[in-house]
């Protein structure tokens, strides 16, 4: 039996006894593992997904044990409800990541409820395109749209939708790209849904490269190595051949790999071009720099060079979502999870421009609610993107990036003064304000519900620009648009997967499914139809799990 450590490409021959032991261990492992369920790409699989699935049961013989699930997710503390009179300002960094949605889809398709911390609601919402109006010119890189309408799960509340649409760029007009594929080839990647799928994913990218583009391949296992130096994009056969030769084996020294990838990107740096490292991994770093904080510091230092870092997550069982998502945030990039060849086509095909080209950086959102009109508010999602009030005007504070053609959605749930929808008791002494403050409050505009502010930087600029948009009470519509109804259904889906804290019990899964079906609209790519099947699957899984555990959230 031969094991290959790809950075050195040197075969290592094991003694016969060791090879036999490895073979037996591998056979036992296969016997202990349940069958992996891939994304339902085929029609038959899609039909199966449309039916509620029972909770997954893993049968293990008495002399065997199931492999431990060591997947890692950052803890999410849900956003609280704030009284506008006590805390009128809410600020956060935008998020264009979609990794949580694909990862949740993978688990539901496998008949498993996701751990609640795997569910980042804003990433579920931002997986979908809502068709916001595009900006009129490149002078302002995005256009802001807002909508106000009753919340579908609570008629006494209002949903406030903020939509940001970035300008799109034709693929032929993209600047030259200097891309470094940083590929994990450690032993943990030796699974069908890891290295083999990774090769198919990057093959999607390679087919779209142009002569002016440059691509390099850096791999890491026990050590890091350069497999392909910067190579023109029209030499696709050479690039694909280098990808195909990769094999998995050894430990995982991701820190060395990241440093070599950045060094390679600097060597081929294109001024005014796209310079980006694409890290593809299951995140199981176990030698070298393994501390997540140390890795984050490394990436934060490197981003100053003008080279972005995006992450692509792969695999199950040991997937380190917390690391992959955070490194992308800090590296001025985006994070996606690849669970199928179709998702690879979406991320590296359909959305290539938004994946690679940044049109606005350090994008921050701040909403100041008018206490004379708004009693309470809650930001839906974005828990790990919250900013302090003073961070909004501080151009040294890092925030999220928007790619070409990206659209970003944020939802607030609001209770108006006098609506009867308040959840939090007012403070006993809140009214005891100095006379000066009381006089100033008399001049507050009673027609304005809130003031929306956005800050952003153009690529290469260090000073931010400001956009302000007032939201008025008279703008509250009697019925939500199709885009708001669908976004609300996804928000409800995420809330129910996390325990159903905010969605009314009378709304529940039936409400989510009906709302999404009514707002399906022009579903050209089938993503919304797939969402409906996932919601039906989740409803069945929670119904099966609740009697056994007395709870609705899986994987805790």
N, C-alpha and C positions, 0 to 999 in steps of 0.2 A: 504493500500500500504506500502510495506517495502522497505527501502533503506538500503544498507549494506555498511559499511566502512570496507574494508577488513583488514587493519592492526590490528584492534581489533576484527574483526569478530563478532561484537555485533550488533544485529538487533536494528533499531531505528523505533519506530512506530509513524506515524504521526496522528494527529487528523483527523477525518473524513472529515471535511471541507477542510483542507489543502490537504488531499489526493485527494479529488474531484477536487480541483483547479489544482493540479499537472497533473491529468489525462486530464483535458480539455486543459491545456497548451500543453501537449505532443501531443494531437490529432491535435491541431492547427499547431504545429510545423511540424508534418508529412504532413499536408495538404499544408503547405507553401513550403516544400522542393521538388525539382525535384527528379526524380528517379536517384539513384547513378548508374553509369556505371562502372562495375568491369573490370579488365584486360580481354582481349578477349582470354580466355583459351579454350573455347569450339569451335569446328569447325564453327558453325553458327556465333558465335561472331567474329571469325577471318575473315570470309568471309565478314561480315558487315564492318569490319575495313578496308578492302581493297578498299572500295569505298569512295570517298571524302565525308566528312560529313559537313553539314551546321553548321554555328556558333550556339552555344547552346542558346536557348531562354527560359527563365524561366518565366512562366505565373503565376502571383500572383493576387488574388482577391483584390478588392479595400480595404477590411477591414483586409487584412493580409499583412505581410511584410516578405521578404526573410531574413533568418539569415545572419548576417554580416560575411563576409569572413575576418578573422583576421590572415591569414597565414603570416609568417614573413620570409623575405629573405634578406640576407646581400647585400648591394649595390655593384655592380661590375662595376668598371671603366675599359673599354676595354684597353688592352695593346696598346700603341702607336707604330708608326713606328719610328725606331731609325736609324740615319745615323751612319754607322760603324766608320767613321772618327772622330766622336764626342763622341760616347759612344760604344766602341767596345765590352764591356763585359756584358753578360746577365747571371743572376744566379737565381735559384729557387729551392724550395724544391719539391721533387717528391710527387705525389698524387695518391693513389690507390683507392680512394673512387669512388663509382658508384651511390650514392644516387640520384644525379640530373637526371640521365637517367631514372630510374624507376619512379621518381616523374613526369617528363615531360611526360612519357608514360601514366601515370595515367590521366593527364589532357587532353591529346590528345584523349585518348580512351573515355573520357567523353564529347568530342565535344567542348573542350575549348583550346584556345591558352594559353600557359604558360606565366606568367610575365617574362620579359627578365632577371631579376636577379635570377630567378629559374634555368636558363640555364647556367651551368658551363661546358664549352665546353670540358675541359680536362676530366671531369667525363663521358661525353657522349662517348668520344673516348676510354677511358679505360674500358668501360663496356664490350668490345669485346676482344677476344683472337686473337692475330695476328700470332701465331705460330713461334715466334722467336726461334733461336737455344738456347738450354739449356747449362749451364756451364758444363765443363768437370768433375769437382769434387766440393765437398763442401768447399774446401780450399778458393776458391773465390765464394761467395754466389750467384753471378749473372753474366750473360754475356751481353755485350753491342753490339748492332747491329746498323748500320747507313745506310741510303739510301738517295740519292739525285736524283731528277727527276723534270721535268717541272710541275708547278702547273696547275691543270686542268682548273681553271677558269681564268688564265692569263698566256699565253705562254711566256711572258717576265720575269716571276718569277720562282723561283725554290723552291720546298718544300724539307725541310731537316727533315727526320724522325729519331728520336732517340728511340731505343727500348731496354728495360732492361728486361731480363728474369731471374727470380729467380729460384734456384734449387728446385725441388719438393721433397716431402717426402711421402712415402707410409703411408696411414692412420694408419696402424699397428705399424709404427715406430714413430708416434708422441709421444713426451714426455707426462707424466701424466699431466692431466689438472685440475686446480682448477678454476672452473667457478662460478661466482655469477650472477644470472639472476636478474637484478634490474628492476622491472616491475611497470609501472604507472597504478594504479587502481583507479584513481580519476574519478569523474563523467563525465569528458569530454571523457573518454575512452569507454563510454557506447554506442558504435556504431558498426555495423557489421564489418567494415573495421579496427577496432581498437582492443579491447581486444579479441574478438573471433578469429580474424585472428592471433593475437599475440600468442594465445594458440596453434594454428595449426603450427605456425612457430617454436616455441620452441619444439613442439613434434617431429619435424624433427631432431632437435639436440639430444634430449634425446635418440632416437632410435640408435644413433651411439656411445653412451658412453660405456666405458669399465670399468671393475672392479677397475682399478687403478685411474680412474678419480673421481673427487668430484664435486658435484653440490649443490649450495645453492640458495634459492629464498628469495629475499627481496622485499617487496612491499611498496609503499608509496601513500598516499592520503593526508588527513589532517595531518597525522603523519606517521612515518615509522615503519615497523614491520618486524620481521623475521618469515617467513611462513615455511621455510624448512631449518634446519641447514645443514652443510656440510654432504652430503649423497653419498655413493659409487654409481658409474655410473651403476652398474648392478642391482640396485634396481629401474628399470625403472617404474614399476607399481606404486610405492610409489611417485616417482617424478611426473609422469603424473597425478596422483590423486590430488596432491597438486596444480598443475597448473589448473586443471579443476574446482577446488572449488573457484577460484578467481572470484570476482565480482567487478563491478565498482561503485563508489559512493564517494562523498566528494570533498574537494578542493585538491590542488596539492602542496605538500611540497617536491619538488625534492631535495633541498639542504640537508635535513635530510636523505633522501633516499640514496643519494650518499655517505654521511659519513658513514651510517650504512653498505652499501655494501662494502666499502673499509675495514671497521673494520672486517667484516665477511671474506673477502678475506685474510686479514692478519692472521686471526685465523687459516685458513686452508692452509696457504702458502706452496707451494711445491718448495724447492730449485731446480734449474735447470729444473723446469717444466714450464708449461703454466699457468700463473696467470692473469686472466682477468675478468673484470666486463662488462657484456653486458646490456646496458641501453636501454630498449624498451619503447618508449613514443611518444606522439604527441607533446611533448615539451611545453605544456601549464602550466608552473609553475606559480602559483598565490599566494602562501603563503610561509612563511619562507624566505629562500634566493631566491629572484626572479631576482635580477640584474644579467645580463649575465656576466659582468666583474667579479663580485664576484664569480660566479660559475666557471668561467675559472680559477681564482686564486686558488680556492679549488682543482680543478682537477690537476692543475700544481704542487701544493704542494704534492699531493698524488702520482703522477707518479714516484716520487723519490723512492718510496718503492718497485719498480719493478713490480707493478701491472698496467696493461694496461686497458684502457677504450675504448670500441667500442660502437657505437650507432646504433640503428635500429629505423627508423622513421615509424610512422603509421598514417593513417587517413587523412581527408580532412577538410577544413573549418577553422581550428585553428592550423594547423601544423606549428611548429616553426622550420623551416629548418635551419635558421641562427644559432640557439643554438645547435642543434644536430650535425651539421657539424663541428662547432668550438670546441665543447667539445671533439669530437673524435680526431681532429687534435692535440689538446693540451694534450690529454690523451694517446698519442702514440698508438692510435688505428685507426680503419677505420669506415667509415659511409656508411650505406646502407639504402635504403627506401624499405619497403615491401608493395607492392600493390596487392599481390596475393599469393596463396599457391605455385605457380610455382616459384615465385621470392624467397620465403622462401627456397624452395628446392635448388635453385641455390646458395644462400648465405650460408646457414647452412647445405647443403648437398654436392653438387658438389664441392664447394670451401671452405669446412670446414677448411682444412689445412691452406690456405692462410688467412682465416678469423681469425684464432686463433694463429698460430705460426709465430713469427717474426724471419726472418733469417738475416736481416740487418736493422740497425737503423740509424737515422739522415742522410738519403741519400740526398745529394745535387748535383745539376747539375750546371755546369758553362760552358758557351760557349764564347770563345774569337774569334771574327770575324776579319779577315784580311782585313783592309781597302783598301789594294791594289787590292783586288779581289771582296770584298762585298761592295756595295754602301749602302744598307739598309737591315734591317731585322725586323721581327715582331714575337714575341712568341705568339702562338695560345693558349689561355686559361692560366690557372695557375695564374690568376690575384691576388688571395688572398694567393699565395704561393711565391711571389717574395722575393728575398733576396738582401741585399746590397752586394756590391763586397767584403767588408771585412768580411761579415758573412760566406763566403764560407770556409775560413781557420780557423774560430773560432769554436772550438769543443764544446764550451758552448752554441752555438746557436742551438736550437731545430729544427729538420726537420722531414721529413716523414719516415715511416717504410715500408719495403717490407715483405710480408708474403710468406710462402713456396708455390712455384708454381706461384706466382704473376708475371704478366708482366705489364710493365709501358711504355706508349708511350707519346712522346712529339713531336710537330711539330713546325718548324720555317718556315715562308715564307720569302724568300730572293730575293733581286734584286741585280744582279751582276753589277759591274762597266762596263759601256758602253752598257748595255742591252737595254736602253731606257725605263726601267720599274720603274725608280725612281719616288717617290711621293713627296719628301721633298726637297726644295731648299737648297743647301749648304750655310753655313754661309759665309758672305762676307769676314770676316777676319780670317777664319779657316786656310788659307794657310800661314799666318804670324806667323810661329813657330820659336823658337830659333834655331840657326844653329846646335846645338848638337842634337836636336830632328830630324831635317831633315836628318842629317847624319845617325842616327840610323835607320831611316825608309828605307834607301837604302839597308839595309841588310835583309829586310823582305822576307821570302820565297814566291815567286810569284805563286808557284804551290799549296800552302795550302789555302783553303777557310776558315777554322776555326780550332781551337783546342778545343776538348771536354774534360772536366775534370769532374770526379765524385769522391765524397768523401762519405764514409760510415763507420759505426762502426759494428763490429761483436757483437752479443748479449753478454752483460756483460763487454764489453770493453769501455774504456773512450777516447781512442785516435783513430782518424779516419785514414783510409787508402785511398790512392789516386790511381785512374786509369786515364790515359791520352790516348786519341785517336785523331790523326789528321784526318781531312777530306780534301780531295784534289779535286781540280777542275776537274781533269780527271775522278773522280768517278761519275760525273753527268751522269745518264743513259738517253738514248733517250726516254724511256718509263718507267713509274712507274710499280713496281711489283703489284701483286694482293693486298698484305697487305697495301701498301701505297695508292693505289687507294681507298680501302674501308675506311681507316682512313681519307683520304681527303674528301670522301663523308659525313662522320659523322661530320667532321669539318665544311663543308659547310652547313649541316643541322642545326648545332648549330648557325652559323653566321646568317642564314636567320631567325631563330626564334628570334634572338636578334636584327633584323632590317636590315640585309644584308649590313653592312657597307663595308665589304672587298670582298665579292663574287661578281664577275662581273654580271651585270644585264642580259647579254646574256646567262649566265650559269644557274642561278636561280634554281628553284625546279626541272625542267626537267633535268638539268645537274646532280643534286644530285642523282636523282632516277636512271638515266641511268648509272651513274658511279657505284653506289652501286649494281645495277643488274648485271653489267658486272664483278664485283669483288666479287660476292656472294660466289663463291668457294664451299668448302666442308662444308656445313651448317648443321652439324649433329644435333645440338640442336635447329635449327630453329630461332636462335636469329637474324641473318642477314635478313631472310625473314620477320620477325616481324618488323625490322627496315624499310624495304621497305614499308610496309603497313603504318607505322607511318609517313613516309615522304609523302606518297600520301595523308594521312589524313590532315597533316599540310598544304600541298599545297591547298587542298580544303577549309580549314578553313580560310587561309589567303585571298584566292580569294573572299570568302563570306564576310569577315570582311572589306576588303580594301574599297569598295564603300561607306560603311556606316561611316567609321571613317577616311578614307583618309590616313591610315597607315597600316603597315604590321605586327606590333608587338602587341600581345594580352596581356591583363592583366595589363596594366600600369595604 
